[in-house]
Amino acid sequence: MNLDHRATVGRARRTAEHLGHLVGLQPHRLAQLAMVVTQAATNVIKHAIDGAILIRPVRAARQGGVEVIATDRGPGIADAQAAVRDCRLTAATPGPLIDPLTWEAAWRDRYSHPGVGTTLAAQIWPDIAPRPHLASGTTRPLTAHLPCGDGYAVQTTARGVRVLLADGLGHGPLAARATTSAIETFNRIPATSPADALTILHQVLRDTRGAAVAIAELDTTTLLIRFAGVGNLTCATISPTGTRRPLRCQPGIVGRHLPTVHEQYTPVTAGDVFIMHSDGVTARWDPLHFPGLFAHAPQLIAATLLHHASTRRDDASVLSIRVPA
């Protein structure tokens, strides 16, 4: 939801409250959620440019919650942690970096840098917040009136995490159908290698437009990422110092033309972040343009990159995996 005028604050709050009711938040948690959304959205409209807010349900093993991600393009704050710690945030605070209201959240993370902007992520849960996931993503449709043709899936495994990113050919309902089929199949089939999974998806997607699909597995024991991708997707490992190591997807379209799939293995170290995104995000973004970003939570990384690097000419998606320390 774009944050471009004051009326969107109320709309964002009502959306959050509706989702809170659906996931079973108690009244005091609903009030906390409403405060977080209202403060974040208001600060963006007052003090930032090109702001947006994402409000979505999140689930853990035995409970559901609501996640709020607010982001903008500036002006940003030089020392966000100190500003919150010292409780010096006032009506002059630039962007959605909110004060002790965020302490109501069961989980939170924030990133801000001068000249870049601010991104806040917060979650409200009925009970104690679950352990944060190693991977998360965000998507954005070409227009708010069409379903998004991009999508992703995240599976927690005994040794780490397994993810899929899909970009249905074109955009709109038919692209969304291809992506939905890919995600549903990925979540249904037994755990198998990325190459074998793509072969299965190819058969399932034959009655759709087809999609660009990439699958990655992080093994936190061996510190290896096993990867295979087909189509126009960008994938890379980002080191804590901003070094970018790309992995190439093979030409083709899953469901239309599948080449002989070759898997790749790439070693990672603690603190690395593995990024996957569709061609709705420019591949020319520079990790060094976002100082400190890649030390943050995966959903905060994904939301920041999507907001700053999407082309606005297509559906867009970003998925990130954080290698734990």
Secondary structure by P-SEA (a helix, b strand, c coil): cccccaaaaaaaaaaaaaaaaaacccaaaaaaaaaaaaaaaaaaaccccbbbbbbbbbbcccccbbbbbbcccccccccaaaaaaacccccccccccccccccccccccccccccbbbbbbbbbcccccccccccccccccccccccccccbbbbbccccccbbbbbcccccaaaaaaaaaaaaaaaccccccaaaaaaaaaaaaccccccbbbbbbbcccccccccccccbbbbbbbcccbbbbbbbbcccccccccccbbbbbbbbcccbbbbbbccccccccccccccccccccaaaaaaaaaacccccccccbbbbbbbcc
